[in-house]
């Protein structure tokens, strides 16, 4: 199996140091280059024989794992690679947007929370600063969200394990600053709840309350304001097993649990009407794993059917099993799922990652029931991750 590689009329204003410059496409390169020249005491070229704009374009593509070595080349390289926040800000100015997978995990013996980042272009791992939160928390009680276009990540809710008390905590990580910020709290403390990002807005719903009963309340936050506002309540009180955003709506499932004594409940929220409705029967009964949306379709990595991948067909409210191998055996439960473009990323215990490339079958296929096929590749994790268990994964572009 081959190695997979991913490859207004007024100009915006970008602050560089103490100055402000208008950044039209024509002047983006010059703005970054001039800032570098101003901040250095020497004017030696970034790369001898190349103009600075071309050299800078090359250096901003250098994988993070080589940054420490790059800092030793020259003072200008040190200034470029020595500050991750500055580096990623310059990448954004230059228009570079690559996918990074942020994995929220915990040490299975100590329970310590850790964040690690997988560069999905170069398939290399990196670490994040420690998250500022209570030491004794249940890692599964949080809900994490990514606002990809802003290069930001949100961690909401959770439960204090020593007091068994839900939290209304909200934390934000920005790639460009490489730091965490404590945001305004949610209206209602909640854990094990649903959520998703729709049109750049963060929605949360349901979950467990401080009195151990399920919630029916829901709320929304504009990441630019950081303030939470209530939205319509769910039609029933419900904790969440999984959720997904599809066709501009938030789908929330209670999920199957073995043994299958009761039929799971499911609800769908439409922010355009601020209304909840019951989920279609076939959708909620077949939602037996962790979901991801690819090609505008809902896929699920099933935890019960030999970890095969399946896709939902809304036209007849049915599920189809995807052609291809099941999840690679190196990926051990519990696992978390996310996706980008035509790829599904399944992160299992010890942070081994299975990358599934989803191919559409052409219309001339003889098997009319199969519309997709998946091919898997495994990305092994460093030895230091051997005791880590994933709880969430989010993809951010930076």
RAVENCOR-V995973 format. One record per helix or strand. SS is the DSSP state (2 for helix, 1 for strand). FROM is the first residue (numbers start at 1). LEN is the number of residues. If there is no record, write none. Layout:
# RAVENCOR-V995973
ss=SS from=FROM len=LEN
ss=SS from=FROM len=LEN
This chain:
# RAVENCOR-V995973
ss=1 from=12 len=5
ss=1 from=19 len=5
ss=2 from=25 len=15
ss=2 from=52 len=8
ss=2 from=64 len=7
ss=2 from=75 len=7
ss=2 from=84 len=11
ss=1 from=99 len=9
ss=1 from=113 len=7
ss=1 from=124 len=4
ss=1 from=137 len=1
ss=2 from=139 len=3
ss=1 from=142 len=6
ss=2 from=148 len=3
ss=1 from=152 len=6
ss=1 from=159 len=2
ss=1 from=165 len=3
ss=1 from=170 len=5
ss=1 from=179 len=4
ss=1 from=190 len=2
ss=1 from=194 len=5
ss=1 from=201 len=5
ss=1 from=208 len=1
ss=1 from=214 len=1
ss=1 from=218 len=5
ss=1 from=227 len=5
ss=1 from=242 len=5
ss=1 from=249 len=5
ss=1 from=266 len=5
ss=1 from=275 len=4
ss=2 from=281 len=6
ss=1 from=289 len=6
ss=1 from=297 len=6
ss=1 from=309 len=5
ss=1 from=318 len=4
ss=1 from=323 len=2
ss=1 from=336 len=5
ss=1 from=343 len=5
ss=2 from=349 len=3
ss=1 from=353 len=8
ss=1 from=372 len=8
ss=2 from=383 len=3
ss=1 from=388 len=10
